[in-house]
Amino acid sequence: MTQSASTNIGCISMLQKFDEKNRNLVVNINGRLLHLRGAFIHQQNVQTGAALSIPQMTALMGWEHELGSTVIRSHYPLPPAIQELADRMGILIWSEVPVYQVADPYLGQPGWRTRAYSFLQQNILADENHPSVMLWSIANELPTPVTANEAGYISGAAALARKLDPTRPVGMAISDWPGVPCQAAYAPLGVIGFNDYFGWFDAGGGGTDDRDQLGPFLDSLRGCYPTQAIMVTEFGFEANRHGPVEERGTYEFQSDSTAYHLGVFATKSWLSGAIYFALQNFASRPGWGGGNPWPNPPWVQKGLVDQLGSLKPAFAVVSTLFHAVSQIAPMRRVAPRPAHPKRRARSGSQGDRPQPTSSALEPRSSPAWRSNSEAIRLSRSRRRSGRTAAASSASGFSM
């Protein structure tokens, strides 16, 4: 796959770092711990469908900026223009291939796997030089619990991604609910994304009906996967009208539920991020209801912005809570060395200045966050040595 758009060549040092204090893995970028927030982008417009213009894509990213987003996600690789904007704005990308809710029999078919691995290879080779790309996601919501066919796909896809780009983690978005045992097949993943619909969709025979069980469930998820970073890759609620806060489908219900979930996420210091689904309403399929008792098919109305571009009340709620979170830690400063005894101290020298001792993360609106855009653009250029060999051998990749 060839891209004609220019790119800002650079690389984020995206690592999984073991947090000795909390005894679990968290994600950091250039040594800065992450607690990201953002909204899911679906590439669609009521006037032009999926063929978005540059102004339309700029508007999407403008809403993300207004929300206070530091990460975005879609179910497919985003277009070069959006990735360029993310590079410049300092917004990270959960980069995913369209392996979406695939039925188990397909996951074991050699022809299907070859095609899926080809999608993954194309995505990595096309977009690896975008400094905004934080990880490579290999799928969304494959069968739960994991089947043998799925385990084979996860293992093969993760190995391919690491072979093509050993500098970034491999992730996958999963469905899960209370009662599902820990899945050993997730071991090849560096980052696990949990799609959270507690209090909205009924999963696992009612296991996710009660939103008050979200916090305990997240803790159990952490317990299952202590050596992997965890993010919430989806959470959202349909809304198309005003009404009682207890009534599903109202703006009031959406605002209250979204604030509750973000409040729970904020209590989990080990959670590397959370992505609202979705930024804007989009058309799905005839008859779509989405859990709303008064739906408007085919529109998925979980958006913080409606299909005509009007902001819903929940937009302001989310923006306030996103900006209140310390999403990207400041750069750590190294204490200056003591002055040599034979050297005369100079008034106002670096050694005389008090050094910050707080390890608290900076709010997204702080100068530390605003420097992130520059930090990822000015990071080291990717070394492409060995890329050609990796790419040429990937087509014959096998588990």
N, C-alpha and C positions, 0 to 999 in steps of 0.2 A: 504494500500500500504506500503510495507516494503522496506527500503533502507539498503543495506549492507555496504555502505560507512561510514567511521567515520565522525563525525561532530565536529566543534568547538563550544562547548556549550556556549551560550551567548545571550544577548538581546540588541537590540537598543531601546532606549526610543523614540519611534516615535510618536510625538504629533502634534496636530493642535494647533497652537498658534495664538491668536488674536493680530494683529499688530496695536497698537494704532496709530502709525504715519500715516499709510496708510489706516486705518480703514477697513481692510479685513484680512481674514485668510491666513496664510502661514504655511508651514510645517517646523518643526525643528527636529533635531536629537540630543539627549542629550543636548538640549538647544542651538544648533547651527543652525541658519537659513540656508535653502537650496535654491540654484538656480542651480540645477543639469543639467548636460549635458551628453549625451551618445548616443549609437547606438543600434538599434534593432538587436537581434540575431535570425537567422533562422537556425535550426540545420540540415545542409545539406552540403554535399561535393560532388564534381563532380565525384570522384572516388568511394566513399563508400555510397553515398546516405545519409540517416539519421543515419546510424550506425557509429557515429564518434568515433575515437580513442582518447585516452588521449592526444597524441601530437596534434591532430587536434583541440580539444577543447582548449588546451593551446594556440594554434596559434590564435584562435578567441579572447581569452581574452588578448593576447599580443597586438593585433591590438587595442582593446579597451583601453588598457593602453597607447599605443602610441598616440591615439587620445586625451587622457586626459579625458576619460569618468569617471564619478562617479555614473552612473546608467545604467542598461541594462534592456531590456524587451524582451519577446517573447509572442507568442499566446498560450503557453502551459507551464506547469512547466518545468523548465530547469533541466538537469540531475545533480546528486549529484556532479560530478567532477567540473562542471562549478560553482555550488554554493559554493563548497569548495574554488575554486580559488577566487571567489568574496569575500568570508569571509576574506581570507588572504590579498587580494589586497585593501580592503576598498572600494569596488564597491557595490552600493546598487542594489537591484532587485525589479522591479515592477513585482510581482508574479501573473500570470494570469492563469485561467482555460480555456479550449478550448470551450467556449461558444461564437461562432464567427458568426456574421451575421445570427443569427437564425431567421427564418421566424415567423411571429406573431402567427399563429395557434399553433405551437409547444410550444410556451412560456406558453400557458394556459393549456397544457395537464398534468394531474397529474403524469403520468409515466415519461414524459420528465423531469419535475421539480425534481422528485425524483432522477433521474440519474444525473442531473446537480448539485443538492445539494450534492450528493455523491462525485462527482469530487472535489467540493470545500472543503468538509470535509477531504477527503484524502490528498489534497494539504496542508491544514493547519496542520493536525496532523503529516504529514511526514516532513514538512520543517520549522515548527515554531521555531526550535532551531538554525536555521541558522541566525546569527546576521546580515547578509547582506539583508535579506528580509525586505523591507521597508513597504509594504502594501499587502493586498489581493485584487486582481482585479477579479471581478465577471463576466465580459463579455467584448466583443469588438464589437462595431458598431451594436447594436440592432436597431430596427426601430426608425426613427426620423420623426415626433414627437413621443413621447412615447405613446404606446397603453395601454389599460387596462391590457392586459395579461403581457406586459412587466413591468408595474408598480408593479404588483403582484410578479413577479420574483425578481425584484430589492429589494423590501421590504423584502421578505423572505430570499434571499441570504445574504443581509447585516446583518439581524438579526442573521442568523446562524454564519456568520463569527465573529461577535462581541461576540457571546456566546462562541465560541471555543477559540477565542483569543481577549480579550478586550484591549490588549496593542498596537495593530496596527490599522491604519485606513483601511477603505474599499474603494476601488476605482473602476472605470469603465471607459473604453475608449469609447468616443461617436463620432458620426458624427454630424456636425452642420453647419449651414450656415446662412447668413443674411436673416431675415424674419421669422425664426423659433422663436416662443414665448418662454419665460422662461418655463422650465419644472418642475412643482412641484414634479413630481415623482422622481427626482434626490435627494430629501431631505435626504434620508437615507445614501447617499454617503458622505464620509469624503473628498475624493479627486476626482475631475472630470478631466479625461484626454481627451483633444481635439485632434482629428486627423486632422491635418492641410494640405490641399492641394490647398491653394490659389495659383492661377497662373499655376496650372497643371490640376487637374481634375475639371470637370464642375459639381457642386452640386447645387441643389436648382434652376434649370432653369437658370444657368449662374451667380449665386450669388457669386461664388468663382473664376470667371474668372480673375478678376483684382487683382494682388498681392498687389497693393497699398491700398486695402481695408482690408488687414490683421490686421493692427494695430487698426483701429476703431472697427473691429469686436471683437478682443480680449478684448477691453475695454467694449464692450456691453456684452460679456460673463461674465466678472468680475461683471458687474452691475446686471446680472441675478442671480449670485450665490455668493453673498458677504460673506456668512458664510461658504464657503467651499474652500479648497485649489484647485488650478488649475495648471495642467501641460499640455504641449504639448506632446502627446504620440506618434505621428507620423508626419513626414514631409519628403518629398523626391522627387527626380526627376530622370527619366530614362536617361541613358547616355551610348552610345556604340561607339562613334566616335568623331573625331575632326571636328569642323566646326564653323560657325558664332555663336556668343553669343546669337543672337535672335532666333536661330533654335532649336526647341525642340529636345531632344535626343542627343545633342552634349555635350562633356565634358565641354565646355565653358558655355553652358546654365546651366548645373548642378552646376558648381562652382559659377556662378553669382547668381543664384536663392537661393542656400543654404546660401550664405553669406548674401543675402538680408533678408531672414527669420530670421537668427540668429541675425542680426542687430536689427530687430524689437523686437525679444524676449528680447534682452538686455535692451530695454527701459522700460520694464514692471517689476518694482521692486517687484510686488506681485506674479510674475510667479515662481512657485516652481521648474520648470525644463522643459527641452525639449529633446526629443529623436529622432534622425535621423532614417529614415527607408530607407534602412537597411544597416547593416554593410557590407554584401557581397551579390552579386547576387545569386539568387536561382531559381530553376525550378518551374514553377507554373502549367500551363496546356497548351495543344496544342492550338495554335492560340492566345496566349497572346500577346497583344500589349502594354498595359499600358500607352497609350497616346503618344507613340513614333511613329513618321511617318515612321521610318525605324527600326522596331523591329527585334528581333531575337528570335522567339518563341522556346521553352516555357519559356525562361529566363526572370525573373523579374530583370531589370538592373538598379534599383535605388541604388544598392550597391556602397559604397565607395571603395570596393575591387571587382574585377571581379571574375567570377566563377573559374578561374585558379589561383587566389591568387595574381594578380598584382594590385598594388594600382593605383586608378584613380587620376587625378589631384585634384579633390575635396577633397581627403583625407587630403592633406596638408592644404587646406583652412580651413577645419573643425577643424583640430588639432590646428591650430594657434588661431582660434576663441574660441575653447573650453578652451585652456590654458589661454586665456585673461580674462575669466570670473571668478569672485569670487564665486565659486560653493558651498563652505561650509565655513560658518563663523567660525572665531577662537573661542576658548573657552573664555567665559567672565571671566575676573579676578576680584576678589573681592578686593577692596581697603583695605589695612591693617588698623587695629585699631590704634588709636593714642597711643604712648608709655605712660605708667603710669608715672606721674611726679616724683615718687620716684625712678624710674628705670633709671639708667645711660644709655644714648644713646651710642650705639656702632658704631664705624665708619664702614660704608659699610653695615649696617643692612638693612633689607627689608624696614623698614620705611623710610630710607634715599634715597632709590632708586626711581627715577621718574617712575610713573605708566603710562601705555599707556592710552590715552583718546580717541583715534580714534575708531569709531564704524564701520569703513570700513571693508568689507569682504576681506579675503586674497585670492590671486590668487591660482589656483589649484596646481601650482608648488611650493608653499610656504611651509615652515615647518609646518604651521598650518594644511594645507591640508594633508601633508604626515603623520601627526600624526593620521589621521582618521582611517587608517588601524589598528593601535594599539588601538585606542579608542573603536572601535566597537568590537574588539576581547576581550578586557579586561573589557567590561561592565558586568553588573551583570548577574548571571546565572538565567535562567528562573525558576520560581516557578511552579511546575507542579501540585500542590495541586488543586483538583477540575477538572483537565483535564480528568480523567477517567470517572467521572460522566457526564461531558459535552459530551465526545465522545460517551458514551453508549446511551445517550438520543438523539443524533443528528439524528440517523437513523429514528426516529419517528418525526422529526421536521416538523412543519406545520406553515403556516403564521398566 
